[in-house]
Amino acid sequence: KFGVNNIGFGSDFGGSGENAPKELSTIDSFMLIAQRLEEIGYSKETIK
């Protein structure tokens, strides 16, 4: 069973190549994930 206490994500920008979504092409763009999670109802504390 998965939940907010069991999920994490990261990136290997040196090896992601063409498989990386274009919207997440740099580490700076990863904030888009946090912003979207907040938009759909996750609290800032949960996102941290």
TIMI-2910 file (N, C-alpha, C, CB; in pm, 1 decimal, decimal comma, always signed):
<rs>
+----------+----------+----------+----------+----------+----------+----------+----------+----------+----------+----------+----------+------+
!      n_x !      n_y !      n_z !     ca_x !     ca_y !     ca_z !      c_x !      c_y !      c_z !     cb_x !     cb_y !     cb_z ! resn !
+----------+----------+----------+----------+----------+----------+----------+----------+----------+----------+----------+----------+------+
!    +85,0 !   -117,8 !     +0,0 !     +0,0 !     +0,0 !     +0,0 !    +89,3 !   +123,7 !     +0,0 !    -96,6 !     +0,0 !   +122,6 !  Lys !
!    +58,1 !   +218,6 !    -86,6 !   +136,6 !   +340,6 !    -97,1 !    +60,3 !   +457,5 !    -37,3 !   +172,8 !   +369,4 !   -242,9 !  Phe !
!   +135,0 !   +556,1 !     +6,6 !    +76,2 !   +678,2 !    +59,4 !   +182,3 !   +785,2 !    +66,0 !    +13,6 !   +654,8 !   +198,0 !  Gly !
!   +147,7 !   +898,9 !   +122,2 !   +240,5 !  +1011,7 !   +123,4 !   +367,0 !   +983,0 !   +203,3 !   +172,1 !  +1133,6 !   +179,6 !  Val !
!   +364,8 !   +886,5 !   +292,3 !   +484,0 !   +852,1 !   +370,0 !   +572,2 !   +749,1 !   +300,7 !   +443,5 !   +800,3 !   +505,4 !  Asn !
!   +533,4 !   +703,6 !   +184,5 !   +605,7 !   +596,8 !   +116,7 !   +649,0 !   +631,9 !    -25,1 !   +521,4 !   +474,6 !   +113,1 !  Asn !
!   +637,3 !   +754,4 !    -65,4 !   +666,9 !   +793,5 !   -203,1 !   +778,8 !   +897,9 !   -204,8 !   +539,8 !   +848,8 !   -272,9 !  Ile !
!   +867,6 !   +884,6 !   -299,1 !   +971,8 !   +982,8 !   -322,4 !  +1004,1 !   +984,5 !   -470,4 !  +1098,0 !   +952,3 !   -238,1 !  Gly !
!  +1074,0 !  +1084,5 !   -514,8 !  +1114,0 !  +1088,3 !   -654,7 !  +1247,2 !  +1158,7 !   -666,6 !  +1007,5 !  +1158,1 !   -741,2 !  Phe !
!  +1314,5 !  +1132,8 !   -774,2 !  +1443,0 !  +1194,4 !   -800,5 !  +1473,6 !  +1183,9 !   -948,6 !  +1554,1 !  +1129,0 !   -716,6 !  Gly !
!  +1592,4 !  +1226,4 !   -986,1 !  +1627,5 !  +1224,3 !  -1127,0 !  +1775,1 !  +1194,8 !  -1144,4 !  +1591,8 !  +1356,7 !  -1193,3 !  Ser !
!  +1804,8 !  +1137,0 !  -1256,4 !  +1942,2 !  +1115,3 !  -1299,4 !  +1957,3 !  +1191,0 !  -1430,6 !  +1976,4 !   +960,7 !  -1315,3 !  Asp !
!  +1974,2 !  +1322,5 !  -1420,4 !  +1979,5 !  +1403,3 !  -1541,7 !  +2095,1 !  +1364,6 !  -1632,6 !  +1990,2 !  +1549,0 !  -1505,9 !  Phe !
!  +2197,3 !  +1302,3 !  -1578,6 !  +2307,4 !  +1259,3 !  -1662,4 !  +2273,9 !  +1139,1 !  -1749,2 !  +2425,0 !  +1227,8 !  -1577,6 !  Gly !
!  +2166,7 !  +1068,0 !  -1713,9 !  +2135,4 !   +948,0 !  -1789,2 !  +1991,7 !   +937,8 !  -1836,4 !  +2166,7 !   +830,9 !  -1707,7 !  Gly !
!  +1912,9 !  +1043,3 !  -1817,7 !  +1770,7 !  +1034,2 !  -1851,8 !  +1745,1 !  +1044,0 !  -2001,7 !  +1693,9 !  +1142,8 !  -1780,7 !  Ser !
!  +1826,2 !  +1120,6 !  -2069,5 !  +1815,2 !  +1131,2 !  -2214,7 !  +1676,1 !  +1162,7 !  -2264,9 !  +1860,6 !  +1005,6 !  -2276,6 !  Gly !
!  +1634,6 !  +1092,4 !  -2367,2 !  +1506,8 !  +1120,7 !  -2432,5 !  +1386,7 !  +1072,3 !  -2352,4 !  +1504,4 !  +1057,6 !  -2568,8 !  Glu !
!  +1407,6 !   +997,7 !  -2245,4 !  +1296,3 !   +946,5 !  -2165,9 !  +1239,4 !  +1048,9 !  -2068,4 !  +1340,4 !   +825,2 !  -2089,9 !  Asn !
!  +1312,0 !  +1155,2 !  -2041,5 !  +1265,1 !  +1256,8 !  -1947,2 !  +1155,3 !  +1341,3 !  -2011,2 !  +1382,1 !  +1346,7 !  -1900,8 !  Ala !
!  +1048,9 !  +1370,4 !  -1936,2 !   +945,5 !  +1460,2 !  -1990,1 !  +1005,1 !  +1597,0 !  -2019,7 !   +827,0 !  +1473,8 !  -1891,0 !  Pro !
!   +967,6 !  +1657,3 !  -2130,2 !  +1025,7 !  +1786,9 !  -2167,7 !   +995,6 !  +1894,3 !  -2063,9 !   +973,2 !  +1831,0 !  -2304,2 !  Lys !
!   +883,1 !  +1880,4 !  -1991,5 !   +848,3 !  +1978,7 !  -1888,3 !   +940,5 !  +1969,1 !  -1767,2 !   +703,7 !  +1959,7 !  -1844,4 !  Glu !
!  +1012,0 !  +1860,8 !  -1754,1 !  +1103,2 !  +1840,0 !  -1641,3 !  +1246,6 !  +1824,8 !  -1690,3 !  +1061,4 !  +1716,1 !  -1560,0 !  Leu !
!  +1286,9 !  +1913,2 !  -1778,1 !  +1418,0 !  +1900,7 !  -1841,8 !  +1533,6 !  +1948,4 !  -1754,5 !  +1418,5 !  +1977,5 !  -1970,0 !  Ser !
!  +1505,6 !  +2024,2 !  -1648,2 !  +1610,3 !  +2068,5 !  -1556,1 !  +1562,0 !  +2048,5 !  -1413,2 !  +1648,3 !  +2217,6 !  -1581,3 !  Thr !
!  +1655,1 !  +2049,2 !  -1320,3 !  +1619,7 !  +2032,3 !  -1179,4 !  +1529,9 !  +2146,5 !  -1131,7 !  +1746,6 !  +2024,9 !  -1092,8 !  Ile !
!  +1546,1 !  +2265,3 !  -1187,3 !  +1461,7 !  +2379,3 !  -1149,2 !  +1314,5 !  +2353,6 !  -1179,4 !  +1507,7 !  +2505,5 !  -1221,6 !  Asp !
!  +1288,1 !  +2277,2 !  -1282,0 !  +1149,1 !  +2252,4 !  -1320,6 !  +1078,5 !  +2153,6 !  -1228,0 !  +1143,8 !  +2200,9 !  -1462,3 !  Ser !
!  +1151,7 !  +2088,7 !  -1139,2 !  +1088,3 !  +1995,7 !  -1046,8 !   +992,5 !  +2066,1 !   -950,6 !  +1194,0 !  +1920,8 !   -968,3 !  Phe !
!  +1005,7 !  +2195,8 !   -934,0 !   +910,1 !  +2270,6 !   -851,6 !   +770,4 !  +2264,0 !   -911,5 !   +954,3 !  +2417,0 !   -837,1 !  Met !
!   +760,8 !  +2238,9 !  -1041,4 !   +629,5 !  +2224,2 !  -1105,0 !   +551,5 !  +2108,1 !  -1043,6 !   +645,3 !  +2202,7 !  -1256,4 !  Leu !
!   +622,2 !  +2004,6 !  -1002,2 !   +555,7 !  +1890,6 !   -939,0 !   +495,8 !  +1933,2 !   -805,9 !   +654,4 !  +1773,2 !   -918,7 !  Ile !
!   +573,7 !  +2004,0 !   -725,6 !   +523,7 !  +2051,5 !   -596,5 !   +405,9 !  +2146,3 !   -615,1 !   +635,6 !  +2121,3 !   -518,0 !  Ala !
!   +414,8 !  +2234,4 !   -712,2 !   +304,7 !  +2327,6 !   -738,3 !   +178,0 !  +2253,0 !   -777,4 !   +343,3 !  +2426,8 !   -848,7 !  Gln !
!   +191,1 !  +2153,6 !   -861,6 !    +73,4 !  +2077,4 !   -905,3 !    +12,6 !  +1998,0 !   -789,8 !   +111,0 !  +1982,2 !  -1019,9 !  Arg !
!    +96,7 !  +1939,2 !   -706,4 !    +45,7 !  +1866,2 !   -590,3 !    -34,8 !  +1958,0 !   -499,2 !   +161,1 !  +1802,5 !   -512,2 !  Leu !
!    +13,9 !  +2080,5 !   -480,7 !    -59,7 !  +2177,3 !   -398,8 !   -192,5 !  +2214,3 !   -465,5 !    +25,6 !  +2304,2 !   -375,2 !  Glu !
!   -190,5 !  +2231,6 !   -596,6 !   -313,3 !  +2265,5 !   -670,5 !   -421,8 !  +2158,8 !   -654,3 !   -281,7 !  +2284,2 !   -819,0 !  Glu !
!   -380,9 !  +2034,0 !   -644,1 !   -481,2 !  +1927,4 !   -634,0 !   -513,2 !  +1889,6 !   -489,7 !   -433,6 !  +1804,8 !   -708,5 !  Ile !
!   -461,7 !  +1968,8 !   -394,3 !   -507,5 !  +1953,2 !   -257,2 !   -408,9 !  +1905,7 !   -152,5 !   -615,3 !  +1863,2 !   -257,7 !  Gly !
!   -285,6 !  +1876,0 !   -190,7 !   -187,9 !  +1835,8 !    -90,4 !   -136,8 !  +1959,1 !    -17,1 !    -70,9 !  +1758,1 !   -155,3 !  Tyr !
!   -117,3 !  +1946,8 !   +113,6 !    -67,0 !  +2059,5 !   +192,3 !    +82,6 !  +2078,2 !   +167,4 !    -94,4 !  +2037,6 !   +343,2 !  Ser !
!   +131,8 !  +2197,9 !   +194,0 !   +275,4 !  +2224,3 !   +178,2 !   +356,4 !  +2133,3 !   +269,4 !   +307,5 !  +2372,3 !   +208,4 !  Lys !
!   +304,8 !  +2108,3 !   +389,1 !   +374,6 !  +2020,3 !   +483,2 !   +384,1 !  +1877,6 !   +429,0 !   +303,1 !  +2020,2 !   +619,2 !  Glu !
!   +278,6 !  +1828,8 !   +369,5 !   +280,4 !  +1694,2 !   +311,3 !   +377,1 !  +1687,5 !   +194,4 !   +139,7 !  +1653,0 !   +265,7 !  Thr !
!   +379,7 !  +1791,1 !   +113,2 !   +469,6 !  +1794,3 !     -2,6 !   +615,0 !  +1792,8 !    +42,2 !   +442,3 !  +1918,5 !    -89,2 !  Ile !
!   +646,0 !  +1862,9 !   +151,9 !   +783,9 !  +1861,9 !   +203,4 !   +824,2 !  +1722,1 !   +240,5 !   +798,7 !  +1954,6 !   +324,6 !  Lys !
+----------+----------+----------+----------+----------+----------+----------+----------+----------+----------+----------+----------+------+
</rs>
